[in-house]
Amino acid sequence: MAFEIDVLITFANEDNQQKGDANGWVTDFKRFLELMLVQVLGKKPNIMLKSEHDSITGGNLSKVAVLLPILSPAFIASGESLDTLESFLTSTKKDATQRVFKIFKRPISTEEQPSKLTSMLGYELFEIDQDSGEVEDYIDFFSAEAERDFWMKMVDLAYDIHESLLKLNQIEAPKEVKKTMERRCIFLAETGHDLSIQRNIIKRELQRHGYKVLPDRTLPQDVEELKKEVESELEKCSLSIHLIGSSYGDIPTGSEKSVVDIQNQIASQRSINLKDKTKFARLIWISNQLTQASEKQISFIENIKRDLASSEGTEILQTALEDFKNIIREELIEVGIDKRLGKGQVLSENGKPTVYLLHDKIDSKQVKPLKEQIEKAGFTVLVPTFEGELLDLRRDHINNLRSFDAAVIFQGEVNNQWVRMKLLDLLKAPGFGRRKTIKGKAIISNKKDQLDITAYKNYNVTLISGDSKATTDSLNGFLEEIKE
């Protein structure tokens, strides 16, 4: 269907009042959006303004592709503005494409919004004074705050409009293409307020490289409806990504847990329930700057790290966010999730079984005799890589996790937390695409205060003391068992 108007911006007159020589807020918004869309679309779009008392010149609402209502108390109080919105929603109710995007000039609660708008994507384009808490318009559009908040959201909006216009003007994709698109769905979990901008940056990059990012609409406010929605969206995805920061996140109606927490639990359960662990993987990033986190959020994060059930089939990273973005780029964009999850196992050299000998760089000298002993017993030894770029080191580690037959963790100078994290890596190895069982796991520790492995009794973990003679005999016994 051909549209005469690409974007119609409807607003209440009060929201576009001029102050001195300055343009009205809506006029500036239209100008900025046009600049963004020219870059995204590659051509100048036809954008029109419609105040509450105006009619559309040269056509009607059926000729409009996308509607942007400027939400504010004045808009909600305007019968004409609400009538325009209702007319457009009625005329497009059978269209599956997102054609309305909420623009918040002022905070409007879910209860105050028209019910048909509550599940639609929205963009908050107001500023909150950090000292007074008052809501203000951006005065300096080129300040650091505006660059971080206003402009990033404008970029998001431009890409969303671009995607809708493409869908509205193209022929329905063939079934084969649809199936391919379904395999490329990624669940990018909703975050706390502190990471919403970063989530959108990751979302845009994934979308630009052909991935469909879910959820693609606002999640329900009711906890039971929210759970059903998240479960349904996760079933379509081969990967879920979770960003955990200082904010615990919004708590839906009828729940004591936040949306962030609930999404994590449901994704964890999906990972546990799937028999074929290669069909679903998870990435969790935890901020390393949690000084502003509440006690509830700290407890939530500690539970993620401690609870093996919530970490099954999951990679947990606590590093700089830029490093995490690079990891996503390397894993998904440069290589492709389908190829990575379907990757076959690396064959052992000369057909020998492999032992992954995990140790820290500081223990490299101490671990050499153990490496030689394992090799003499007829095994190929895989060892960590310590030199090179972060992504290369991580890729080598994941390849080792996919291919080893048995693993030995060596603890010399490192603490028990380091051992615990390496053991967790072994337990979640199926999430990286392993297709064979792990024959055995051992920890060799030189520490007097060794890790208590009682919690891992169901995971076939052997603890070997670091005493020289006993270590040799115990390790030989372990190697004999895994040969069988």
C-alpha positions in Angstrom: 0.0 0.0 0.0 1.3 3.5 -0.9 1.4 6.1 1.8 1.4 9.8 1.3 2.7 10.6 4.8 5.6 8.6 6.2 5.3 10.0 9.7 2.5 12.0 11.3 3.3 13.7 14.6 0.1 14.5 16.6 0.3 16.8 19.7 -1.5 19.2 22.0 -0.9 22.9 21.2 0.4 23.5 24.7 3.4 21.3 24.0 4.7 23.4 21.0 4.5 26.8 22.6 7.4 29.1 21.5 9.6 30.7 24.2 11.1 33.9 22.8 12.9 33.3 19.5 13.2 29.5 20.2 11.2 27.0 18.3 8.5 25.0 20.0 9.4 21.6 21.4 7.5 19.6 18.8 8.9 21.7 15.9 12.5 20.9 17.1 11.6 17.3 17.6 10.3 17.1 14.0 13.5 18.7 12.7 15.8 16.3 14.6 13.8 13.3 13.6 13.9 14.2 9.9 17.7 14.5 10.2 17.9 11.1 11.7 15.6 9.4 9.2 17.4 10.9 6.2 20.5 9.0 7.4 18.7 5.8 8.1 16.3 5.8 5.1 18.8 7.3 2.6 16.1 9.8 1.5 14.0 12.6 3.0 10.8 11.3 4.6 7.5 13.1 4.4 6.8 14.1 8.0 3.8 16.2 9.0 2.7 17.9 12.2 -0.9 17.7 13.4 -1.9 19.8 16.4 -5.1 19.0 18.3 -7.3 21.3 16.2 -5.8 20.7 12.8 -7.1 18.4 10.0 -4.7 16.5 7.7 -4.2 18.4 4.5 -4.5 16.4 1.3 -5.7 13.1 2.7 -6.8 11.2 5.7 -5.4 8.8 8.3 -5.4 5.9 5.9 -2.6 7.6 4.0 -0.4 7.7 7.1 2.2 5.0 7.6 3.4 5.8 11.2 1.9 7.9 14.0 3.8 9.5 16.8 1.6 10.9 19.6 3.4 13.4 21.8 2.2 12.2 25.2 1.9 14.8 28.0 -0.8 15.8 30.5 -2.0 18.3 27.9 -2.4 15.5 25.3 -4.3 13.3 27.6 -6.6 16.1 28.4 -7.2 16.9 24.8 -10.3 15.2 23.3 -9.2 16.1 19.8 -5.8 14.5 20.2 -7.3 11.4 21.7 -9.8 11.1 18.9 -7.0 11.3 16.3 -5.1 8.5 18.1 -8.2 6.3 18.4 -9.1 6.8 14.8 -5.6 5.7 13.6 -5.6 2.7 16.0 -9.0 1.6 14.7 -7.9 1.8 11.1 -4.7 -0.2 11.7 -5.9 -2.7 14.2 -5.5 -5.7 11.8 -2.0 -4.7 10.9 0.7 -6.7 12.6 3.4 -4.1 12.0 4.2 -1.6 14.7 2.8 1.7 13.5 2.4 3.8 16.6 5.4 4.9 18.8 4.7 6.8 22.0 6.8 9.9 22.5 6.8 11.0 26.2 7.4 14.7 26.5 6.4 14.4 30.2 6.0 11.3 32.4 2.6 9.6 31.9 1.8 6.5 34.0 0.5 3.3 32.5 -2.9 3.9 34.2 -3.1 7.4 32.6 -2.3 6.2 29.0 -5.0 5.0 26.6 -5.3 1.3 27.1 -4.4 0.5 23.5 -1.1 2.2 24.0 0.2 0.5 27.1 2.0 -2.4 25.2 3.5 -0.2 22.5 7.1 1.0 22.4 7.7 4.4 24.0 10.5 6.9 24.2 11.1 9.2 27.1 12.4 12.5 25.8 12.4 14.6 28.9 15.1 15.5 31.4 14.9 15.0 35.2 16.9 17.4 37.3 19.2 15.2 39.5 19.0 17.7 42.4 15.4 18.7 42.5 13.8 15.7 40.7 11.8 18.1 38.6 10.9 17.2 35.0 12.3 19.6 32.4 12.7 20.0 28.6 16.2 19.7 27.2 17.4 23.3 26.7 20.9 22.4 25.5 20.5 19.6 22.9 24.2 19.2 22.6 25.2 18.8 26.2 26.7 15.5 27.5 23.4 14.6 29.1 21.4 15.2 25.9 24.0 13.2 23.9 23.7 10.3 26.3 19.9 10.3 26.7 18.0 12.4 24.1 20.0 11.6 21.0 20.4 7.9 21.7 16.7 7.6 22.0 16.2 9.5 18.8 18.5 7.0 17.1 16.4 4.2 18.5 13.2 5.8 17.3 14.6 6.4 13.8 15.6 2.7 13.5 12.2 1.5 14.7 10.4 3.8 12.2 12.7 2.6 9.5 11.9 -1.0 10.3 8.2 -0.4 10.2 8.3 1.5 6.9 10.3 -1.4 5.4 7.6 -3.9 6.5 4.8 -1.7 5.3 6.2 -1.3 1.8 7.5 -4.8 1.1 5.9 -8.1 -0.1 5.4 -10.7 2.5 8.5 -12.9 2.9 8.5 -16.5 1.6 8.0 -19.3 4.2 11.7 -20.3 3.8 12.8 -16.8 4.7 10.4 -16.7 7.7 11.9 -19.9 9.1 15.4 -18.5 8.7 14.3 -15.3 10.6 12.8 -17.4 13.4 16.1 -19.2 13.9 17.8 -15.9 14.3 15.6 -14.6 17.1 17.5 -13.3 20.2 15.8 -12.5 23.6 17.4 -9.3 24.9 16.0 -9.1 28.4 14.5 -5.8 29.7 16.9 -4.1 32.1 16.8 -1.8 35.1 16.6 2.0 34.3 20.4 2.4 34.6 21.1 0.1 31.6 18.1 1.0 29.3 20.3 3.0 26.9 23.0 0.4 26.7 20.4 -2.3 26.0 19.1 -0.2 23.1 22.6 0.2 21.7 23.0 -3.6 21.7 19.5 -4.0 20.3 20.2 -1.8 17.4 23.5 -3.5 16.5 21.8 -6.9 16.5 19.0 -5.7 14.4 21.3 -4.1 11.8 23.0 -7.5 11.4 19.8 -9.4 10.7 18.7 -10.6 14.1 15.1 -10.2 15.3 15.3 -8.9 18.9 12.5 -9.9 21.4 10.6 -8.7 23.2 9.6 -6.2 20.6 6.8 -4.5 22.6 6.3 -3.4 26.2 5.9 -6.3 28.6 2.6 -6.6 30.5 2.3 -5.0 33.9 0.6 -8.0 35.5 3.0 -10.7 36.7 1.1 -13.7 35.3 0.6 -12.1 31.9 4.3 -11.0 31.9 5.5 -14.6 32.6 3.4 -16.0 29.8 4.7 -13.4 27.4 8.4 -14.0 28.4 8.0 -17.8 28.1 6.4 -17.4 24.7 9.1 -15.1 23.4 12.0 -17.2 24.8 10.6 -20.3 22.9 11.3 -18.5 19.6 15.0 -17.7 20.6 18.3 -19.5 20.4 20.0 -17.1 22.8 19.0 -14.8 25.7 21.1 -11.9 26.8 20.7 -10.4 30.3 22.3 -7.1 31.5 22.5 -6.8 35.3 23.4 -3.4 36.8 22.8 -1.4 39.9 19.0 -1.1 39.5 16.8 -4.0 40.6 14.2 -3.0 38.0 10.4 -2.5 38.0 8.3 -4.8 40.0 5.1 -5.9 38.1 1.7 -6.0 39.7 1.2 -9.1 41.9 4.9 -9.9 42.3 7.7 -9.2 44.8 10.4 -9.8 42.2 11.4 -7.4 39.4 11.0 -7.9 35.7 14.8 -8.4 35.5 14.7 -11.2 38.1 11.6 -12.9 36.5 13.1 -12.9 33.0 16.3 -14.5 34.4 14.4 -17.2 36.2 12.3 -18.1 33.2 15.3 -18.2 30.8 17.1 -20.4 33.4 14.2 -22.8 33.5 14.1 -23.1 29.7 17.8 -23.9 29.7 17.3 -26.6 32.3 14.3 -28.2 30.6 15.8 -28.5 27.1 17.3 -31.9 26.5 19.4 -30.6 23.6 21.6 -27.9 25.3 22.8 -26.7 21.9 19.4 -25.2 21.0 19.5 -22.5 23.6 22.4 -20.5 25.2 22.5 -17.6 27.6 24.8 -14.6 28.2 24.6 -12.7 31.5 26.6 -9.5 32.0 27.0 -8.2 35.5 28.3 -4.7 36.1 31.6 -4.4 37.9 30.4 -1.0 39.3 27.7 -1.7 41.9 28.3 0.9 44.5 24.8 2.3 44.1 23.1 -1.1 44.1 20.5 -1.8 46.8 20.8 -4.7 49.2 18.0 -6.5 47.2 20.0 -6.1 44.0 23.2 -7.3 45.6 21.4 -10.4 46.9 19.9 -11.0 43.4 23.4 -10.9 41.9 24.9 -13.1 44.5 22.1 -15.7 43.9 22.9 -15.7 40.1 26.6 -16.4 40.9 25.9 -19.0 43.5 22.9 -20.8 42.3 24.0 -23.4 39.7 20.4 -24.0 38.6 20.1 -20.4 37.5 23.4 -20.6 35.7 23.0 -23.8 33.7 23.8 -23.4 30.1 24.9 -19.8 30.8 28.0 -17.8 30.5 28.3 -15.2 33.2 30.7 -12.2 32.7 31.6 -9.4 35.1 33.7 -7.1 33.1 33.6 -3.7 31.4 30.5 -3.3 29.4 32.5 -2.4 26.3 34.2 -5.7 26.5 30.9 -7.4 26.8 29.6 -5.6 23.7 32.7 -6.7 21.8 32.1 -10.3 22.9 28.5 -10.1 21.6 29.8 -8.7 18.3 32.4 -11.5 18.0 30.0 -14.3 19.0 26.9 -13.2 17.0 27.8 -10.7 14.3 31.2 -11.8 13.1 30.7 -15.5 13.5 26.9 -16.1 13.7 25.0 -17.8 16.5 23.7 -20.6 14.3 27.2 -21.6 13.2 28.6 -21.3 16.8 25.9 -23.4 18.4 26.0 -26.0 15.7 29.8 -26.2 15.6 31.2 -29.7 15.8 33.7 -30.9 18.4 37.4 -30.5 17.9 39.0 -33.9 17.4 41.8 -34.9 19.8 45.3 -35.2 18.4 46.1 -38.7 17.2 42.7 -39.8 18.6 43.9 -39.4 22.2 41.4 -38.3 24.9 41.9 -34.8 26.1 42.3 -33.3 29.5 41.7 -29.6 30.0 44.2 -28.4 32.7 42.9 -25.1 34.0 45.3 -22.9 35.9 46.1 -19.3 36.4 49.1 -17.6 34.8 50.7 -17.2 38.3 50.7 -21.0 38.7 52.3 -21.8 35.3 55.6 -23.2 36.7 53.9 -25.2 39.5 51.6 -26.9 37.0 54.3 -28.1 34.5 54.9 -31.5 36.3 51.2 -32.2 36.3 51.0 -31.5 32.6 53.9 -33.9 31.9 52.3 -36.6 34.1 49.0 -36.4 32.2 50.7 -36.5 28.8 52.7 -39.6 29.9 49.4 -41.3 30.8 48.4 -41.0 27.2 46.3 -37.9 27.1 46.3 -34.7 25.0 46.5 -31.7 27.4 44.6 -28.5 26.7 45.8 -25.5 28.6 44.6 -21.9 28.9 46.0 -19.1 26.8 47.2 -16.0 28.6 48.6 -13.8 25.8 46.5 -11.9 23.3 43.3 -10.0 23.0 40.4 -10.6 25.4 38.2 -12.0 22.6 40.9 -14.4 21.4 41.5 -15.7 25.0 37.8 -16.2 25.6 37.3 -18.0 22.2 40.2 -20.4 23.0 38.6 -21.1 26.5 35.2 -21.8 25.0 36.7 -24.1 22.3 38.5 -26.0 25.1 35.2 -26.3 27.0 33.5 -27.8 24.0 36.1 -30.4 23.2 37.7 -31.8 26.4 37.0 -35.3 27.8 38.0 -34.6 31.4 39.2 -31.5 33.3 41.7 -30.8 36.1 41.6 -27.5 37.9 44.9 -26.6 39.6 45.0 -24.3 42.6 48.4 -23.0 43.6 48.4 -19.3 44.5 44.8 -18.5 43.5 41.9 -18.3 46.0 38.8 -20.5 46.4 36.6 -18.0 44.5 38.8 -18.5 41.4 38.4 -22.3 41.7 34.6 -21.9 42.2 34.3 -19.8 39.0 36.4 -22.3 36.9 34.3 -25.2 38.3 31.2 -23.3 37.3 32.6 -23.0 33.7 32.9 -26.7 33.6 29.4 -27.3 34.8 27.9 -24.9 32.3 30.0 -26.2 29.4 26.9 -27.8 27.7 25.7 -24.3 27.1 28.6 -23.7 24.8 27.6 -26.5 22.4 29.2 -29.6 23.9 27.7 -32.8 22.5 29.5 -35.4 24.7 29.5 -36.1 28.4 32.3 -35.0 30.7 34.1 -38.1 31.9 35.5 -36.6 35.1 36.4 -33.4 36.9 39.2 -33.0 39.5 40.5 -30.2 41.6 44.2 -30.3 42.7 44.7 -27.9 45.5 47.9 -26.8 47.4 45.8 -24.8 49.9 45.2 -25.9 53.5 41.8 -24.2 53.4 40.5 -26.0 50.4 37.1 -25.4 48.6 34.2 -27.3 50.2 32.9 -29.4 47.3 29.9 -30.8 49.2 27.6 -28.6 47.1 29.0 -30.3 44.0 28.6 -33.9 45.1 26.2 -34.6 42.3 28.5 -33.3 39.6 31.3 -35.9 39.7 34.0 -33.7 41.2 37.2 -35.2 42.8 39.3 -33.2 45.2 43.0 -34.1 45.3 45.4 -32.8 47.9 48.5 -30.9 46.6 51.0 -33.0 48.6 53.6 -34.2 46.0 53.5 -38.0 46.4 49.8 -38.2 47.2 49.0 -35.9 44.3 50.9 -38.2 41.8 49.1 -41.3 43.0 45.7 -39.7 43.2 46.0 -38.1 39.8 47.0 -41.4 38.2 44.0 -43.0 39.8 41.7 -40.3 38.4 43.3 -40.7 34.9 42.8 -44.5 35.0 39.1 -44.0 35.8 38.4 -41.7 32.9 40.2 -44.0 30.5 37.6 -46.7 31.1 
